[in-house]
Amino acid sequence: MKNNLLFDFTVDKATKTVFINREFDADLSLVWDAFTKREILDQWWAPKPWESKTKYMDFKVGGRRFYAMVSPDGEERWSIQKYTSISPKTNFKMTNAFADKDENPELPGSEWDLNFSEQNGTTKVSVTIYNESLARMEKMIEMGFKEGFAMTLKNLENLLTTLSQQ
């Protein structure tokens, strides 16, 4: 197991963009599946002790994922992701918006661009999150997005270690 894996998180207020780079000691196909398959995604896509619960997911261009992050006491924070572009195992793009339980989005949302690459058994995921409003990005950051997403990616690292050993 590699201990010197990259994690970089940068906020650019001028462009309303967050840049995240994270390396994983796992094969590209496994990391890709972890981001694109509901049954794996729900195992890591929330900072502990919260859990991710997907109501539905259709990973295709024009498809959507509707899910909630659920707290231990049952509080739900819903989001809608709409897939706008998919290049298998290298890139996908989506819009992301907070929503209510009835799928009404809270606009504005954000545009996510996820890139995947592998070198010598290490997979790098580069995420660019563009926010159409500075206020939304600042709200996201104030809600603890950096810390929460870092915890979430650590969940993924732990899960990938387990899955790689199976």
N, C-alpha and C positions, 0 to 999 in steps of 0.2 A: 504494500500500500504506500502510495506517495504522500508525503506530508507537506510538500511545497507547492500545492496546487493554487493556481491563481484565483483570487477574488478581488475584483475592482468595481467600485461603485462611484460614479461621478454624476453630479447634478449640474446642468448648464441652464441657469435661469434665463439667460439671454435668448436661448432657442427653445425654452420650455421642454427640455429633453433630459431624460435620465439614461445613462449608459451603464450597463452591467456586463462584466466579463467574468465567467466562472469556468474553471476546469474541473473535470471529473476523471477519476481513474477507472474508466469503463469504456467499452466499445461504443462507437458512434450509434450503431443500430439500437443498442439497449437504451442509450440516453434519448434518442429520437422517440422510441416507444414510450418512454417515461413521460414525455411531454405531449404525446398524441393519442395515447390509449387511456380511456376512462378508468379502467380497472387498476392501472398503475398510477395514474395522475392523482386519484383520490387518496392514495396512500401517503402522499408527501406534500400536496399543494396547499398547505396551511401551516402557520407557525404553531407549534405545540403550546398549550394544550388544545387549540382549536383543531377542527377536522374539516376536510373538504368533502362535500356531498353533492355529486352531480345528479341533477334531475334528468337531463338528457345531453347527449353530445353526438354530433354528426361531423366528424373531421373530414371535411371536403370544402372546396371553394364554394362559398355561399352557405356553408353549414354553420351551426352554432353549438356552443356549449352554454348551458344555463346551470349554474351551481351556486351553492351557499357555503360560506365558511361558518361553521357552527361552533359556538363556545361550549364549554362543559355544562353550563346551566341552560343551554338550549337557544341562546340568542343567535339569530341568523343574519348574515350579511350577504346578500345576493349580488351576483354579477352575471353579465351576459358577454360572451365572447363570440364575435362573428369572424369566420375565417375568410380572408380576402385574397390570399395567394398561398399556394403550396408548391414547393419544389422538394420532392421526397428526399429525406435524409440530409438536406442542406439548409433549407429555409422555409419558414412560414410566417405569414403576416396576419394580424387580426386587429379588430377594433375591440376595445374592452370598456365596459361602462358598468358602474354600480347600478343596481336595480332594486325594485321591490319584489315581494314574493309572487306578484302577478306578472312579472316580466316587463314592467314599465321601466325603461332605462332612465337613469339620472344623468342628463347631459350637462356639459360636454363630457365625452369620454376621452380615451387615449388610443393612440395607434402603436401597436407593438410589432417589432420586426425582430425575429429570432433567427440567428444564424448558427449552424452547427458545423464543426470541422474536427478532424481527428489527426493526430500525429503521434506515432510511437505508442499507441494504446491509450493515449490521453485525449479525451474529447473536450473541446472548448465550445461553450455556448456564449454567444454575444447577443445581448438583448438591448435594443434601443426602444425607448418608450417616449413617444412624442405626445405632448399634451396641448390641445388647442387653446387652453387657457392657463395662464400662470397661476391663477387662483386655485384651479383644480390640482395642479402639480404641487403647490404649496400645501394644500389640504392633505394630499396623499403622503407627502413627506412628514407633515405634522402628526398624521395618524400612525407614524412609526413604520412607514413602508421599508426603509432601508434595513432596520433591525428585523422586521418581520420577514422580509424576502431573504435576508441572510440566513435566518433560522430555517426557512422553508427549503432553501438550497442545501443546507446541512442535512435536513431530513432526506432529501434526494440522494445526497452522497452516501448516507447510511443505508438507504434502501438499495442503491446500486451495488454497494459492497455485498449485501445479502443476496441479491439476485445473481451477481456474478459468481458467487460460490455455489449456486444450485446446479 
